[in-house]
Amino acid sequence: MLARIEASVAERKASQDLMRRFLAEASHELRTPLASLRANAELYQQGALTKRSQVDEAMRRIMLEAQRMGRLVDDMLRLARLDQHPARQRDPVDLSALAAGCVERSRIADPQRTWQARIASGLVAVGDEELLCRAVDNLLANVHAHTPEGTTAVVTAYDDGDRVVVEVSDNGPGVPADRLPRIFDRFYRAGTPAQRPGSGLGLAIVTEIAAAHDGAVTAAPNWPRGLRVTLAVPAWRRTSSSADARDNQFELTQSEDHA
Protein backbone atom coordinates (compact mmCIF):
# COMPACT_ATOMS: atom_id res chain seq x y z
CA MET A 1 0.00 0.00 0.00
CA LEU A 2 2.83 2.39 0.88
CA ALA A 3 4.52 1.61 -2.42
CA ARG A 4 1.30 2.43 -4.31
CA ILE A 5 0.92 5.70 -2.39
CA GLU A 6 4.52 6.66 -3.14
CA ALA A 7 4.06 5.84 -6.83
CA SER A 8 0.87 7.90 -6.94
CA VAL A 9 2.56 10.88 -5.27
CA ALA A 10 5.54 10.64 -7.62
CA GLU A 11 3.26 10.45 -10.65
CA ARG A 12 1.29 13.49 -9.49
CA LYS A 13 4.49 15.47 -8.87
CA ALA A 14 5.82 14.58 -12.32
CA SER A 15 2.52 15.69 -13.87
CA GLN A 16 2.62 18.99 -11.97
CA ASP A 17 6.23 19.60 -13.00
CA LEU A 18 5.33 18.92 -16.62
CA MET A 19 2.39 21.32 -16.41
CA ARG A 20 4.53 24.07 -14.86
CA ARG A 21 7.14 23.66 -17.57
CA PHE A 22 4.50 23.68 -20.27
CA LEU A 23 2.93 26.88 -18.92
CA ALA A 24 6.32 28.56 -18.64
CA GLU A 25 7.23 27.62 -22.23
CA ALA A 26 3.81 28.67 -23.52
CA SER A 27 4.10 32.04 -21.77
CA HIS A 28 7.52 32.55 -23.33
CA GLU A 29 6.22 31.72 -26.81
CA LEU A 30 3.22 34.06 -26.47
CA ARG A 31 5.38 36.94 -25.24
CA THR A 32 6.96 37.67 -28.65
CA PRO A 33 3.76 38.06 -30.72
CA LEU A 34 2.14 40.01 -27.88
CA ALA A 35 5.08 42.42 -27.79
CA SER A 36 4.80 42.93 -31.55
CA LEU A 37 1.05 43.56 -31.31
CA ARG A 38 1.58 46.07 -28.51
CA ALA A 39 4.39 47.89 -30.35
CA ASN A 40 2.38 48.32 -33.55
CA ALA A 41 -0.72 49.45 -31.63
CA GLU A 42 1.33 52.01 -29.67
CA LEU A 43 2.85 53.39 -32.87
CA TYR A 44 -0.64 53.99 -34.22
CA GLN A 45 -1.90 55.44 -30.93
CA GLN A 46 1.02 57.88 -30.72
CA GLY A 47 0.38 59.17 -34.23
CA ALA A 48 3.73 57.91 -35.50
CA LEU A 49 2.11 56.32 -38.54
CA THR A 50 1.42 59.37 -40.65
CA LYS A 51 1.09 57.71 -44.05
CA ARG A 52 -1.53 55.27 -45.24
CA SER A 53 1.19 52.85 -46.35
CA GLN A 54 2.63 52.86 -42.80
CA VAL A 55 -0.78 52.11 -41.32
CA ASP A 56 -1.34 49.31 -43.82
CA GLU A 57 2.03 47.77 -42.96
CA ALA A 58 1.31 47.96 -39.23
CA MET A 59 -2.07 46.32 -39.76
CA ARG A 60 -0.43 43.60 -41.83
CA ARG A 61 2.06 42.86 -39.04
CA ILE A 62 -0.74 42.83 -36.46
CA MET A 63 -2.72 40.36 -38.57
CA LEU A 64 0.29 38.06 -39.01
CA GLU A 65 1.04 38.06 -35.28
CA ALA A 66 -2.63 37.45 -34.44
CA GLN A 67 -2.67 34.48 -36.81
CA ARG A 68 0.53 33.17 -35.25
CA MET A 69 -0.97 33.43 -31.77
CA GLY A 70 -4.14 31.72 -32.97
CA ARG A 71 -2.20 28.75 -34.34
CA LEU A 72 -0.16 28.54 -31.15
CA VAL A 73 -3.25 28.55 -28.93
CA ASP A 74 -4.96 25.93 -31.12
CA ASP A 75 -1.92 23.65 -30.88
CA MET A 76 -1.70 24.16 -27.11
CA LEU A 77 -5.37 23.24 -26.70
CA ARG A 78 -4.90 20.16 -28.86
CA LEU A 79 -1.95 19.03 -26.76
CA ALA A 80 -3.89 19.66 -23.54
CA ARG A 81 -6.77 17.50 -24.78
CA LEU A 82 -4.37 14.72 -25.72
CA ASP A 83 -2.78 14.91 -22.28
CA GLN A 84 -6.15 14.71 -20.53
CA HIS A 85 -7.84 12.15 -22.79
CA PRO A 86 -5.15 10.01 -24.45
CA ALA A 87 -7.52 7.09 -25.09
CA ARG A 88 -9.51 7.53 -28.30
CA GLN A 89 -11.60 5.45 -30.66
CA ARG A 90 -10.26 2.09 -31.66
CA ASP A 91 -11.92 1.89 -35.04
CA PRO A 92 -10.54 0.65 -38.36
CA VAL A 93 -9.08 3.57 -40.34
CA ASP A 94 -8.35 3.40 -44.07
CA LEU A 95 -4.81 4.75 -43.85
CA SER A 96 -4.20 4.38 -47.59
CA ALA A 97 -6.99 6.83 -48.41
CA LEU A 98 -6.12 9.05 -45.44
CA ALA A 99 -2.45 9.44 -46.44
CA ALA A 100 -3.35 9.98 -50.10
CA GLY A 101 -5.77 12.73 -49.10
CA CYS A 102 -3.12 14.46 -46.99
CA VAL A 103 -0.64 14.39 -49.87
CA GLU A 104 -3.23 15.79 -52.30
CA ARG A 105 -4.02 18.68 -49.95
CA SER A 106 -0.31 19.48 -49.68
CA ARG A 107 0.04 19.48 -53.48
CA ILE A 108 -2.77 22.02 -53.75
CA ALA A 109 -1.68 24.21 -50.84
CA ASP A 110 2.06 24.10 -51.57
CA PRO A 111 2.82 23.75 -55.30
CA GLN A 112 6.33 25.17 -54.72
CA ARG A 113 7.41 21.73 -53.51
CA THR A 114 7.14 18.35 -55.18
CA TRP A 115 4.97 15.87 -53.27
CA GLN A 116 5.32 12.21 -54.19
CA ALA A 117 3.16 9.39 -52.82
CA ARG A 118 4.19 5.75 -52.58
CA ILE A 119 1.23 4.38 -50.68
CA ALA A 120 0.34 0.71 -50.60
CA SER A 121 -3.32 -0.14 -51.03
CA GLY A 122 -5.47 -1.73 -48.36
CA LEU A 123 -3.66 -0.28 -45.35
CA VAL A 124 -5.96 -0.26 -42.33
CA ALA A 125 -4.87 1.10 -38.96
CA VAL A 126 -6.72 0.99 -35.67
CA GLY A 127 -7.48 4.24 -33.89
CA ASP A 128 -8.99 7.68 -34.31
CA GLU A 129 -9.25 8.82 -37.93
CA GLU A 130 -9.26 12.55 -37.10
CA LEU A 131 -6.14 12.30 -34.93
CA LEU A 132 -4.25 10.16 -37.44
CA CYS A 133 -5.11 12.64 -40.18
CA ARG A 134 -3.80 15.44 -37.98
CA ALA A 135 -0.56 13.52 -37.40
CA VAL A 136 0.13 13.01 -41.12
CA ASP A 137 -0.85 16.62 -41.90
CA ASN A 138 1.61 17.82 -39.27
CA LEU A 139 4.42 15.75 -40.76
CA LEU A 140 3.77 17.31 -44.16
CA ALA A 141 3.45 20.78 -42.63
CA ASN A 142 6.88 20.25 -41.06
CA VAL A 143 8.33 19.80 -44.55
CA HIS A 144 6.58 22.96 -45.73
CA ALA A 145 7.86 24.99 -42.79
CA HIS A 146 11.48 23.84 -42.71
CA THR A 147 12.53 23.22 -46.31
CA PRO A 148 13.13 25.65 -49.18
CA GLU A 149 10.99 25.86 -52.29
CA GLY A 150 11.84 23.18 -54.82
CA THR A 151 12.23 20.50 -52.16
CA THR A 152 10.91 17.03 -52.98
CA ALA A 153 8.96 15.23 -50.26
CA VAL A 154 8.09 11.54 -50.48
CA VAL A 155 5.28 10.00 -48.47
CA THR A 156 5.63 6.23 -48.17
CA ALA A 157 3.06 4.02 -46.45
CA TYR A 158 3.24 0.26 -46.03
CA ASP A 159 2.24 -2.68 -43.87
CA ASP A 160 4.95 -3.84 -41.47
CA GLY A 161 3.32 -6.92 -40.01
CA ASP A 162 1.42 -5.81 -36.94
CA ARG A 163 1.95 -2.13 -37.72
CA VAL A 164 1.09 0.35 -40.43
CA VAL A 165 3.95 2.72 -41.19
CA VAL A 166 3.90 6.19 -42.75
CA GLU A 167 7.27 7.72 -43.67
CA VAL A 168 7.72 11.34 -44.74
CA SER A 169 11.16 12.04 -46.21
CA ASP A 170 12.58 15.08 -47.96
CA ASN A 171 15.80 16.27 -49.60
CA GLY A 172 15.89 19.54 -47.71
CA PRO A 173 18.62 20.80 -45.36
CA GLY A 174 17.82 18.22 -42.69
CA VAL A 175 18.52 18.55 -38.97
CA PRO A 176 21.99 18.47 -37.35
CA ALA A 177 22.69 15.18 -35.60
CA ASP A 178 23.04 16.80 -32.18
CA ARG A 179 19.60 18.39 -32.49
CA LEU A 180 17.76 15.43 -33.98
CA PRO A 181 16.77 13.82 -30.63
CA ARG A 182 15.02 17.04 -29.55
CA ILE A 183 12.81 17.78 -32.54
CA PHE A 184 9.81 16.10 -30.88
CA ASP A 185 10.11 18.24 -27.74
CA ARG A 186 7.41 20.80 -27.13
CA PHE A 187 8.31 24.30 -28.37
CA TYR A 188 11.66 23.11 -29.72
CA ARG A 189 12.67 24.54 -33.07
CA ALA A 190 16.04 23.89 -34.68
CA GLY A 191 17.98 26.62 -36.43
CA THR A 192 18.38 30.31 -35.82
CA PRO A 193 15.38 32.45 -34.72
CA ALA A 194 14.95 33.73 -38.28
CA GLN A 195 14.75 30.15 -39.56
CA ARG A 196 12.20 28.87 -37.03
CA PRO A 197 8.65 29.30 -38.29
CA GLY A 198 5.68 27.65 -36.65
CA SER A 199 4.81 27.08 -33.02
CA GLY A 200 7.29 24.33 -32.27
CA LEU A 201 4.37 22.05 -31.35
CA GLY A 202 3.66 20.25 -34.63
CA LEU A 203 5.93 17.26 -34.09
CA ALA A 204 5.12 17.21 -30.36
CA ILE A 205 1.46 16.72 -31.31
CA VAL A 206 2.46 13.87 -33.63
CA THR A 207 4.31 12.28 -30.69
CA GLU A 208 1.25 12.49 -28.44
CA ILE A 209 -1.04 11.10 -31.16
CA ALA A 210 1.33 8.19 -31.72
CA ALA A 211 1.43 7.48 -27.99
CA ALA A 212 -2.37 7.63 -27.79
CA HIS A 213 -2.46 4.89 -30.44
CA ASP A 214 0.21 2.71 -28.77
CA GLY A 215 2.47 3.65 -31.66
CA ALA A 216 5.73 5.51 -32.09
CA VAL A 217 7.33 8.27 -34.14
CA THR A 218 11.04 8.50 -34.93
CA ALA A 219 13.33 10.71 -36.99
CA ALA A 220 16.54 9.99 -38.86
CA PRO A 221 18.71 11.58 -41.55
CA ASN A 222 17.53 10.90 -45.08
CA TRP A 223 20.19 9.73 -47.51
CA PRO A 224 21.92 11.56 -49.14
CA ARG A 225 20.42 14.63 -47.47
CA GLY A 226 17.28 15.75 -45.70
CA LEU A 227 15.11 14.31 -42.96
CA ARG A 228 12.96 11.19 -42.64
CA VAL A 229 10.22 10.98 -40.02
CA THR A 230 8.48 7.64 -39.45
CA LEU A 231 5.07 7.18 -37.81
CA ALA A 232 4.06 3.62 -36.91
CA VAL A 233 0.67 2.67 -35.45
CA PRO A 234 -1.03 -0.70 -34.86
CA ALA A 235 -2.62 -2.33 -37.88
CA TRP A 236 -6.23 -3.40 -37.79
CA ARG A 237 -6.61 -7.13 -37.49
CA ARG A 238 -10.07 -8.67 -37.22
CA THR A 239 -10.01 -10.85 -34.15
CA SER A 240 -11.70 -14.22 -33.97
CA SER A 241 -14.00 -12.90 -31.24
CA SER A 242 -15.27 -10.09 -33.47
CA ALA A 243 -15.75 -12.53 -36.34
CA ASP A 244 -17.66 -14.93 -34.06
CA ALA A 245 -19.84 -12.09 -32.82
CA ARG A 246 -20.68 -11.14 -36.40
CA ASP A 247 -21.45 -14.75 -37.33
CA ASN A 248 -23.65 -15.17 -34.25
CA GLN A 249 -25.51 -12.01 -35.13
CA PHE A 250 -26.00 -13.32 -38.67
CA GLU A 251 -27.33 -16.63 -37.35
CA LEU A 252 -29.69 -14.81 -34.96
CA THR A 253 -31.03 -12.69 -37.79
CA GLN A 254 -31.64 -15.79 -39.91
CA SER A 255 -33.46 -17.48 -37.03
CA GLU A 256 -35.69 -14.43 -36.55
CA ASP A 257 -36.47 -14.39 -40.27
CA HIS A 258 -37.48 -18.06 -40.20
CA ALA A 259 -39.61 -17.44 -37.16
N, C-alpha and C positions, 0 to 999 in steps of 0.2 A: 504494500500500500504506500509506504514511504517512497519507494522508487517511482511509483506512478505519479505521486504528488510532485516529486522533484522534476520528473520529465515534463509534467504539465506546466510547472512554473518556468522551466527553461524554455519551453516552446512559446509560452506567452511573452517572455522577455525578448526572445529572438524576433517575434512578430512585432513587438513594440519598437525595437531597435530598427527594424526594416521600415516601419511606417515613419519614424522620425527622420531617417535618412532620405526616404522618398519625398517627404514634405520639404526638407531642406533643399534637395536638388530641384524640386519643382519650383520653389520660391526663387531660386537662383535663375532658373531658365525664364521665368516670367518677368524678372526684373529688367532685362534688356529691352524687350518690346514695350514694356510700360514706360521706361525712361524715354524711348523714342517718341511714343505717343505724347507724353507730357511735354517734351521739348518742342515738338511741332505745334502743339496747341498753344504753348506760351509765346512762341514766335508770332502766331496769328493774333493772340490777345494783346500783345505789346505793340502791334501795328508795324512790326518789322517786315511784314510781307506786303510791300507796296504795289507790286505788279501782279496782274492776273496769272501770269505764268508761274510766279513764285507760290501763289496760293494753290494753284493746280498741282504743283510738285509736292507741296506739303500734304495736300489731301491724298495724293497717290501714296506717299510714304505711310500716312496714317492707315490707309486701307490695307496696305501690304502687312503692316505690323498687326493690325486687327485680325487679318486672315491667319497669320502665323500663330497668334495667341489662340484663335479658335481651333486650329488643328492640334495645338499642344494640349488644350483642355480636353478635346475629344479623345485623344490618345490616353491621357491620364485617366479619364473616366472608364475607358475600355480596359485598361490595366487593373483599375480598382475592382471592376466587376469580375474580371478573371480571378483576381486574388480572393474575392469573397465567395464566388460560386464557380470553382474550377470544374465541377462535374457537369457535363452537358449531355445532349442527346446522344444515344448510341445507335444511330440509324445508319443504314447503308447509304453511302454517298458516291455518286458516279464521278470519280475523280478525273477520268478521262475528259468528260465534257466540261467539268469545272475548270481544269487547267487550260483547256483549249479556249474557253471563254475569257479567262484572265489574259491570255496571250493576245487574243483578238482586241480586247479593250486597250491593251498597251500599244498595239500597232496603230490604232486610231488616235489615241491621245498623244503618242510620242513617235511621229514618223521620222524624227531625226536619228533614230537608232534602228538597227535591224533586229527584228524579233523572230527567232526561229523556234519551231515546235517539233519535238520528237517524242510524241506521246503515244504510248501503247494503247490499244483499244481494250475495253472491258475491265478497266481498273476500278475497283470498288473498295473504298475505305469505310471504316466504321467511325461515326462521330457526328459532329455538328456541321452541317453544310455551310452555314453562314460564317462560322469561325474558320473553317478550312479555306474558304474563299478569301477571307481577310488575310490569312497567313500567306497564301500565294500572291495576292495583290501586293502585300508589303514587300515580299522578296523582289518583285518586279519594280516596285517603286524605289527600292534601294539602288537598283541598277540605274534608274532614271536620275536619281539624286546625286550619285557619286561617280558617274562616268561621263566622259565628254561626248558630244554629238559625233555620230559615225560609229559608235561602239556597236558590236554585235553581241546580242544576248541569246543564249540557247536554253530553252526549257525542255528538260528531259524527264519523262515520267515512265515508271516501269514497276512491275511486280517483283518483289524480292522475297518470295516465299510467304512468310507470315506478315510482311509489311508492304505497304505501297510507298514508293519513294518518288519525290519530286526534287529535281536538281535544277538550280538556276545558275548558269555560268556566264561569264562575260570576258572580253579581252580588253577590259579597261585597265586603269593604273593599278588595281589591286589594293591590298592592305599590307603594310609592313609586318613582318613575322612577329615582331615583339608586341604589336598591337592587335593581332588577330584574335587572341583569346578573349579580348575585352569587347568585341564588337556587339555582343549580345547583352551587355550591361545596360541598364537604364540610364538614359541621358548621355551615353558615351558616343562621341563622334570623333573619328580619326581625322587627322589633317590639321591644317591651320584654321583659325576662326573664319577666315574668308572662304575656306573650302568646305565648310560644314553646314550645308543646308539641312532642313528638316528638324524634327524635334528631338532626335536621338532616341526615340521610343519604338520605331518601326520594327527593328529586329528583336527588341525586348518583348514586344507583343507576340511575335512569331514564336519566341521561346515559351511564353506562357500558354499559347494555344497548343503547341506540341506537348507540353507537360499535361495539359488538361485532357489530351487524347492518349496518354501513356505512350507518347512518341518522343522523338528527339530531333534537334536541329544542330547541324555542325557546319563549320566553315573551313575551307582549305584553299591554298593557292591554286589557280587554274593554269595548266600548262598551255603555252609557254609564258603567258602573262594573264593577269586578271584575277578574279575571285570566283569561287564555286561554293554555293551554299546549298546544303542538302537537308530536306525535310522528310522525315520518315514517320509514318503513322500506321497503326494496325490495319491490316486488310480485313475486309468482311468475309467471313466464312460461315456459311449456313450450318448451324449445329444440328446434330441428330435430334435434339429435343425440340428445336423449332420445326424441323421437318415432320416429326411425329405429331406435334400439335396441329400442324396444317392438315396432315392426313386424317387425324381424328375428327377435325372439324368437317372435312369433306365427307367422311363416313356418316357423321351425325346429320349433315344436311341431306344426304341421300336417304337416310332412314326416315327423316321427317317428310321428305317428298313421297316415299312409299306409303307412309301412314296417311 
